[in-house]
Amino acid sequence: MMKEPYYLVDFNVSLANFDILINDVLAFSYNDGGSIYSNYPINHFILSSGVQQVKVRFKPLKNSQTIHHEAEAIIKIQYLDASTMDQEQLTTVYEYKMPKAKRDTLPMLESIGEFKAEVPYRLIGWSDAGIIDIKNEVALERIHNYYRRIYTLFKDKDVNSLALLLKKRYEETDASMYLDEDNIAGLNNIFKMLEAEGYIMQDFPETPQISLYAKNRIVNLVRENTSPVIFYLKKETNEEFGFPFYIYLPKGKNSFEIIR
C-alpha cells in the first residue's frame, strides 16, 4: 500500500448538472450547467479500508425538466500517493461513462457503483450516528436551531467557539488528508479575507431545505438555491464564499455535532 493513498473523484461533464455521493454522503455538487473538468478529494468520506460506494446523479440544466440529449459525462475514482503527488502513479479504480440519450426524456439519471480503497487510518465518522426523523417537528426545530447557532457564531466571528464545535470535523479531515493544520489560524484567516475583500454575510434563509445522507444519519441544511447556510457575497463582482457543514446525532447524545 502507498504511504499516503489520496483518493479523488475526477469528472468531465458537459450539458448536465450532477451530484456525486461517496458512501451515501454528498461529496460534490454542480449546478451551473455548461461544462466542467476537474477533480475533488474524497478521503474524508472514506472511513476505513474496504469497499466504498459511489453514486452519481445527473440532473437537468436550469429551467429544463429533462436531461439534455447531448449531455456527456465521464466520472472516475483515482488515487495517488499524497507524500509525493507523483501524477505518474495516478491509478483509476472506478470509471463511469454516461450513456448517450436518444432524446430529451430523462428527468434524472442515477448510477451506483463500488470501488475498493486502502487507507492507513480508521475514522469513527458517522458510524456511531442515530437515525434522524425529519418528520418529527421537534427534531426539525432542533436542526434549524443548531444551524442558526452556527450562523450566529460566524456572524459574531467567534473563532474559539467555532473551533470547538468543528473539532471532530477538523481532526478526522486532517487525519484522512494527512494534514497537520492550525485550524484556529485557518478560521481567523477566513474572517480576515472576507472583511478585506468586502464580502457580506447573507441573512439566514427564510425557508431552508433539508437533505439527509448516510441512510438518514447525516443532515445538511441549505438555502432554497442549495447554497450553504453560511454564505457570503461580494456584490461588486458577484463573487461567492460558502462554508458548508454536515451535522449528525451521536447515539446516546441529545445534541447535534458537526461531522463534516
N, C-alpha and C positions, 0 to 999 in steps of 0.2 A: 504494500500500500504506500502511496505517496506520503510525504511528511505532512503536508497540509492540503489535502484534497479540497478544491474550491469549485463548487458547482454553480453553473449559470444556466439560465434559460435564454436561448437565443431565438429571436423572432424576426422574420422578414414577411411583412404583411402589407397588402395594398387593398384599398376599397372595402375595408371592413373594420369595425370596432371589435374589441375582444377582451376577454378576461383569461388569466392563467392562474390556476389554483394548484398549489403543491400540498398534498396530504389534506385536501379539502379546506385549505386556507388561502384566501386571495393573496397572491404574490405580486401580480402586476395587472393593471387595467389600463386600457387605451380607448379613449372616446372622442378623439379628434379627427377621425376619418383620414382620408389621404393615404400616405404610405409611411411606414416606419421600419427601420432596420437597425436593431440594437440588441443589447442583452442586459440581464439583470441578475445579481447574485441571489441564490436561494438557500444557502446553507442554514440560515436561521429558521427555515421551515422544515428542516431535516433534523429530527430529534435524536436519531441514532442510526447506526448502520442497518442495512436491510433493504427490503423492497419498499419503494416510495410510489405514491400515486401522483400522476399529473393529469389535470383536467383542463381542456381548452374549450372555451365557449365563444363562438363568433356571433356578433350581433350586427343588426343593420346600421347603416350610416344615419346620421341625424336627419330627421324629417322623412325617414323612409321606414316602411313596415316590413320589408324583406331584405335579405342579404343580396347585395349586388351580384348579378350573374357573372361579372368579370373579376370578382374578388379572388385573390390568391394569397396563400399563406404557407410558410414552412416554419415549423416550430421544432427546436432541438434542445435537448438537455446535454450539456457538455461539462467537462471538468478539466482542471489542470492543477499544478502544484502552486499554491499561493506563496510558498517560500522562494520561488524562482520566477513565477509568472511567465514561464517559457511557453510561448504560443505554439511551438512545435510539439509540445506534449498534449495539446488540446485533443481530448478524446470525446467522441459522441456516444452516449449511452441510450439515447431515445431520439426518434425523429418522426414527425407527423407532417404530411403534406395534405393540404385541404383539397378535397375532390372538386373538380370543376362543375359548377352548376349549369344546367342547360337553360334555365330561365329564372326570373325573379319570383320564386315561390316560397323560399325557406324563411320563416320568421326568426329562426335561430339554428345554429349547428353546434353540436357538442361532441367532443371526443374524449374518452377516458383511457389512459394507458398507464404503464408502470415502467420504472427503471430501478436498478439496484445501485445503492450508494454505499460507499465505505468511508466512514469518518472516524477520527480518533477521539471523539467526545461522545458523551451521552447527556442529553438535556431532559429535565422534567417537563418543561414546556406546559402544555395544556393536558398532559396525560392524567393529572390529578383534578381535572375540572368536572364540575357538576353540569348537568343539562339545564339550559336556560329556557324557561317557558315565557315567551314574549306575549302570549295571550293573557297572562296574568298581569292585571293592571298595576299591582304593587311592584312586580319585577320590572315592568316597563318604566314606571316612575323612577325606580332606583337607578336604572341605566341612564335615563335622561339627567338625573341629579348628579351622577358621577361625572358624566361628560361636561356638565355645566361647572362642576367643581374644578376640573382640569382647565376649562376655558378661563375661569376667573383667575387661576394661578398664572396662566400665560398673560392675561391682561394686566395683572399686577407685577409681572416679571419676577415672580417668586422662585428664583432658581433653586434654592435649597429644598423647598417643599417639593418642587417638580422632580428634582434629582432623587429624592427619597422614594417617590411614587413610581419612578421609571427605573428603579434599581434592578429589578429582576429582568426587565427587558434588556437593559444595558449589559448586565452580566452574561445573559445567555447569548445575546447577539455577538458580543465581543468574543466569547468562547468559541462560537461556531465560525466566526470570521478570522480567528487567530489574531485578535487585536488586543492592545493594552492602552485603552483610551482614557483621557481625563475628561469624563463626561460632564462634569460641572463646568469646566472651562469651555467645553463644546456648547453647552446651553447659553453661557454668557456671550459667547461669540455670535450665536444666532440672534440674540436680542440686540447686540451692538450693530450687526449687519442690517437688521430690519429697521432700526432707528436711523442709521447713517444713510440708508438708501431710500428712506421715505415711504416704507411700507405701512399701510394702515390695516389694523386688525378689523375684520368684518364682524358684524353683530352675530350673536348666537342665532342659529336658524330657527324660524318660527315653526316649521313643520319638518323636523329632521326625520330621516329614513333609517331603518334598522336592517342590517344584514347579519345573518348568522352563518358561522362556518364551523368546521370540525364537528359535524353532527350535532349542531346546536350547543356547542361548548364555548364558542368564541363569538363575541359581539363587536360589530363595528357600527357606530352611529355616524351618519354622513349628512351633508346638506342635500337639498332637493335635486341639485345637479350632480350629485355624487362626490363633490369636493369635500375635503375633511372639515370637521367642525372647527379645528384650529386653522384658520385661513386668513392670509394677508394679501392685500392688493396694492400695487403701485400704480395709481391711476394715470400718471403721465404717460407711462409706457405700456400699461395694461399687463405688467408682469405679475406673476402669482407666486406665493410661497405657502405651502401647506405642511402641516405636521400631523400625519395620520397616526392613529394608535388603536390597537385592539385590546379589549378587556375580557376577563373571564372570572368565574366564581370558583375558587378552590374548594374542593369538598371539605366540609366541616367548618367552613368560614362563612361569615354573614356579610362580608363586604367584597366588592369587586376589586380586582387588581389589574394593572396594565401588564400584558404578557408580550405584546409585540408592537 
